[in-house]
Amino acid sequence: MTVKLHKLNAKAVHFRSELQQVLAWENLSDAGVTSRVQEILTDVRQRGDDAVLHWTNTFDKLNATDFQQLKIAPERLQQALAALPADQAAALRTAAERIRRYHEKQKQESWQYTDTDGSIYGQQITAIDCVGMYVPGGKATYPSTVLMDAIPARVAGVKEIIATLPTPGGIVNELVLAALAIAEVDQVFTIGGAQAIAALAYGTKSIPRVDKIVGPGNIYVATAKRAVFGQVGIDMVAGPSEILVICDGLTNPDWIAMDLFSQAEHDEDAQSILVCPDAAFISKVEASINRLLPTMERKAIITASLEKRGLIIEVEDLAEAAEVCNLVAPEHVELSVANPAALLPLIRHAGAIFMGRHTSEALGDYCAGPSHVLPTSGTARFSSALGVYDFQKRSSVIFCNETTARELAQPTSVLARAEGLTAHAQSAELRDPNWK
C-alpha cells in the first residue's frame, strides 16, 4: 500500500486557500457533545461526589460504590515507582530533573521602583494556590505530560496539585502513577471526562475546588474546560498534535520520515507537514515513508493521519519555508537545515522550535526540558508553551505619598469627570487639602 500525502506548491495561485483546507480541524463540539457536557457539569455542581461517582461508573465501566474507591493513596503511587523497571525509573527521574532545571529559569520575581517624588510602583508575583491537572488516558497514556504539567507548577510555588485520570475498566497505568509520585502530586482521583473537569472547577465534598485546570483531553474534556472557564482558569483547549519539518534536502530521509511518524502516531487527526525546496529530496522522503510504515506498531493510526491531514509543501527556498511555517503556526517545528541559527529569526509563530538535524521533536516530548504542553491549531500566533508563568499571578503595587496624591488629583479629576464618574473624581480631590 502506498500512502499519499497532500502535496502543495507555495507558488501556486490558490496555495493559501488550499493550505487552509488541509489545516482545517473542527475543534468545536457538536450540539450533542455540548448538551451532554452541560448535563454532566450541572449534575456535578448539584450533587457533587454522587454525580461524579455515577458518571465515572457509566463511562469507565466501573462498579465503585463509594467515592473513596476513586482515590489513589500516596502509598500506592510510591509502590508503583518502587516497582518500576530500573531503566524506566531512571528515565523518569532524568526527565523530571531536566524539566525542573529548565523551568527554574522562568521564575518571575517581584519588583518595585521609587519615583523621583517618593511614590512607589511595582509588581508582586505570587503563585496560584491550587491547580487541577487532567491526565489523559485514551489511545495512549502520558506519564511525560504529568511531569510537564506538575513540575512547572511546583517551581512556581503552587501549594496543592490535584490530579484526575480516567481508568477505563479499572486499568491503571503504573508508569503514570510513578510519574505522579515523582512530581509529588498531592491528591489523585481515578476520574476522567467532563465529570473530572466539573469536580475540579466547582469542588465536591471529596475534591477541592481548584484555581486553574491544566492538561489535554478528548472533545468532552475540551468542551468542559471551555464551559468552566471563568469559574477557574484553564491552560488552553488543545487540538491534535502537529509537526512541521523544514528541511534543506540534506538530512537522512529516513530521519525525516520517522519525525513525521512521531506525530502521526498520536491519533488520526494529528498533522505532519514537510516543507522543502528540493523536489528530489521530497521523493526520497516519500519512499522512506512507504518503506518504513509497514514496520511501525501504530501503522494504522499513522496511515490514517498522513492520508487525512499529512502534507508536503514544495517551496522556492528556506526563506519561503519560514513564511509557510508562520502561516501554519505549528505546535512543533523542526529546522532540519545546515544553519538553523540563521533561520531561527524568521520563525515568528511556533510552539517549540527544534534546531538542527539531530534535534528530533521526540527529545522535547520527554526529556529536553521545556514543557511539551504547547499551543495547537494555529494558536501559536498568540499563545505560548505552558510554563512557570502560567502558575504565577502579577499584582500591581502602588504607593502614593501625600505629595504625589495631590499632584495626581488634578488629572484624575479631569479624566474621571469626563467619563461621568464623579465619585472617582471626588475620591481623588479629597486627598488634596487645597482643592477648590
N, C-alpha and C positions, 0 to 999 in steps of 0.2 A: 504493500500500500504506500502510495506517495502522498505526503502531507503537502497541501497547497496553502501557503500564507497569502494574505492580501499583499499586492505589490503596487506601489505608487512611485511617481517621479515628481520631485519637488518643483520641477519646471513646468509641469502640466498646467493647463489653463484652469482646470477645476480642482487643483490639488487641495486647497484648503477645505472646500466643501466635502470632498471625498474623504479627507483625513478625519474630519469631524464625524462622518458617518461611521467610520471604523472605531473611533474613540468612544462613541456614544455608549453609555451604560445607564440603564434605567434604574436609578437607585432610590426611586420614590416608591413607597408602599402602595399597593392597590387598596381598593376600598375594603376588601375582605380582611387583609392584614391589619389595616388601621383600626377597623371595628373590633377585631379580636384583641388587639393590644389594649385598646381603651377599656374593654371589658375587664381584662386582667388587672390593669392599673387601678381601676375603680374598686374592684373586689379586694385587692390587697390593701388599698387605702382604708377600706371599711372594716375588713375582717382580719387584717394582719396575718399572724402566723398560720391561722387556719386556712386562709386563702392560699398562702404560699405552699403549704403542705398539699392542698388539693391539686393545684396546677402542676406542681412538681411530680406528684404521683401520676397525673394524667399524661403529661408529655414525656416524662422519662421512664414511664412504665415501672414505677417503684411501688412498694407496699408499705411505706413508712406510716406508722400510726401515731408517732409522737415527733414533735419538731426537733427534739434533741437528737433524733436519729439522722438529721440532716447536718449536724455539726461535726466537724473533724477536730479531735483533740490535738493540742500541740505535741503530745507524746507520739501520736500516730504519724505526724509529719517527721519527727526526728527518727522514728523507726524506719520510715521509707528511705530517709537519707542514709542511715547506717547500713541498710540492706542493699544499697546500690552497688553494682559492679564498680571496682576501683576507678576504672577509666572514665565512667560516666560521672562519678562524684568529683573527680579531679577536673573534668571539663566544665562542670557547673561552677565550681569554685574559681577556676581561671576566668570564665566569662564574668562572674559576679565581681571579681576584683578589678577587671579591666573596665567594666561599666561604671563601677564606683569611682575609679580614678579619673575617668573622663568627665563624669558629671560633677565632681568636686570643683572643676574649673568653671562651672556655670553658676556657682552660688553668687547671688547678689547680696550686697551688704547695705545697711542703712547709711545715709549720708546727710550732712547738713552744711550750710554755709551761713555766715553772718554778713549781712549787707552793711554798707557804709553808715547807715543810720542806727545800727544796732539791732535791727529786726533779724529774725532767724527763719530760714526756709530749708526744707529738706524732704527726705523720703524715709519712711520707716518700713523696713522689709520684715514681714512675718510669714510663717508657714501656715498653710491650711491645717486645721485641726485634725480632720478625719477624712480619709479617702476610701472610696469603694472601688475595688478592682475586679472587673469581669474577666475571667479566664476562659477563653473559648474552648469548646470541645465538640468537634463535629467530624469532618473528614480528616482532620489531623488534630493533634494536641500540641500545645506550645509552651513547654516549660521555659523556653527562652523569653517569651512575652512576659511571664511572671517577673523575671529579673529586670527586663527593660521597663516595666511599669513601676515596680515596687522600689527599686534601688534609687532612681532619681527622687522619688517621694521621700525616702529616708534621708538622703543627702540634704534635701530642702528643709528637713526638720519636722515633717509630718509626724504627729504623735501616735496616730492609730490608723492601721490599714485593715480593711475588712475585705476578704476575697470571697467571691462566689464562683463556682464552677459546675457546669452540668455533668451528671454522671449517668447517661442513658443506660438502663438495665442494671444500674448499680455498679458499673465497671469504673474503677478509679485508676488513673494513670499514676504509677509510682514515681516516675520522673518529675511529674508536675508537683506532687506532694513534696518531693525532695527540694525542688526549687522554691516552694513556699517556705520550707524550713530555712534554707539559706538566706532568703530575703527577709526572714524574721517577721512574717505577716502575723498580725495579732489574732484574728479570728478567721476561720474558713468554714463556709457552708456549701453543701453539695446541691445547689440550686442554680438553674440557668434560665434563659429566656427572659421574656418580659416580666415575669414574676420576680426575678432576681433584681432587675433594674428598679421595679416598683418598691421592693423591700428596702433597697439602699437609699432610694430617693425620699421615701416617706417615713421609713423606720417602722419596726414592729416591736412586739414585746421582746423578741429574741435578737433582733438585728438592729444595731444603732443606725440612726439617720446620719448619712454622710454629707460632706460638703461638696464633694466632686466625685464623679464616676469616670473611670478611665478603662480602656480595654475594648478590643473589637468583638464583634459577634455577628450573628446572622441577621436577616432582614427584620425579624421580630425584635431583636435586641436594638438594632439601629433605630427602628421606629419608636421603641420605648424611650430610648435616650433623647430623641428629638422631643418627645412629648413631655418629659420631665425637666427639660432644660428650663431654667428659671427657678424651679424649686431647688435644683442643685446645678453646679457647673458640670460640664462634660468636656472631654478632651477633643473629640471630633466624631463625625459619623463616617466610619471607614468604608471604603468600597473595595473592590477586588485589588489584589496586588498587581504591581506594574513594574516593568523594567524597560529602559530604553538604552541600547548599546550604540555608542558612536564608535566606529572602527575605521581606521585608515586603510585597511586591507592587508595589514602585515602581521596580524595576530593569528595564531593557530586557529583555523576554522572550527576545529572540534571544541576548543575552549568557548568560542562564541556560541555555538550550538548548545552547549551544556548550560551556559549562563542564561540563555533564553528558556531552556527547560526548567531552570531553577525557579522561575516564577510561574511558568505554565502549570507546574505540578501542584500548585496550591489548590486551584479549582478551575472549573470550566470557564469561568468569567474572567480569570486572570489575563493580563495582557503583556505580551512580549514583542518588542519592537527593535529592529536593527536598522540603523541609519548609516549609510556608507557611500562614498563616492566611486567605488571600484566595482563595476558590474561583474568582472570575472571573479572577484572575491565573494560577492553575493552568491554566485552559482556554487562556489565551493562550500559555503555555509549551508546552502540548501541540501547539497549532497551529504554533508555531515549530519544534518538533521534527520534525513531519511535513513542513513546508515545506523545512527546511534539510537534512534527512537525505539526500535524493537527490543533493545536491551534494558529499557527503563521499567522499573517496578510499577510506576504510575503512568504507563504509556497511554492508557485510555483517557485519563484526565488531560495529559499533555496534548494528545492529539486533538481532543475537543477544544481545548483552549486555543491552540495555534490556528486551527481551521476557523474558529469563530471570531477570534479577536487578534490573532497574530498578524504582524505587519512588517514588511520590508520596504524601506524608503531609499531610493537612489537620489543622491544629491550631487551638486557640482563639486563642492569642496567642504572642508571641515567647518568653515565659517557658516556656510548654509546649513550644515548639520546642527550647529549650535542654535540657529534660528528655529529649525524644526523642533529641537528639544524644547525651546521656550514656548512654542505653540502648544506642545503636548503637556508641559509642566508635569513630568512624571514623578512617581514616588521615588524610584531609583534611576540614576543614570550612570553608566559606566563610560569613562573616557579611555577606551582601549586604543590609544594612539601613542606615537613616539614621544611627543612632548605635551603631556596632559596639563602641565602648569600654564602653558601658553593658551590653551583652550579654555581653562577654568574661568577667566574673567568674562567670557562670552556667555556663560551659563547663568541665566538670571532666575529661572524657575525650576527648582528640583528639590525633592525632599531630602535626598542624600546623594552625594557625588563621589564616585569611586574612581580613584586616579591611577591610571596605568594598566598595563596588560595583566599584571599579576594580582591586581586587587579585585577579586571576584565579589560580587554583591553578597554571596553567601557568607563571607567573612563578617560583613556588617550585620547580618541576621543573627549572629551568635556571639561573637567574642571580640570584635574590633574595639568596641567601647561605646560609641554613640548609640542612642536608642533606635531600635528598628520600628518604633511606632511613628509612622510618617504620613503626611497628607497624600491622599489619592484622588483620582478622578479630576485632575486639573487644579485641585485646591492648593497646590504648591505655589500658585500665583499669589496667594495672600496668607498662607499659613506655614508652619514650620514643624520640625520634629518635636515629639514630646521631650520635655527636659525639665530640669530643676525649676526653671522659671514658671512652669505650669502649676507648680505646687507652692509657689510663693505669691504673696499679695503685697501691693505697694500702697501705703497710706501717706498722703501728703502731710507734711508738718509745717505749721505756720505760727510764728510768734511775732506779734507786733507790740512794740513798746508804746508808751504814751505819745511820743513824738510822731512815730510812724502812723499811729491810728488817726491823729489829727491831720496829717498830710494826705492820707488816703480817703478821708471823709468826703472831701470835695468831689473828686472824680467818681467815687462810689455813689454819692448822692445824685449827681447828674445822670449817670447811666441808669440807676435804679428808677428815678422818676421818669426818665424817657421810656422805660419799659412799663410804667404804671404800677410799680411795686414800691409804694410809699413807705411801708413798714421797713423794708430793706434800707431805704434812704434814711429814715429817722434812726434806725439802729446804729448806722454809721455816724450820723450827725450828733447824737447824744454823747459820743466819745470825745467831741471837741467842745470844751467849755466856752470857746469864743464863737461858737456857731450862732448865726442870727438868721 
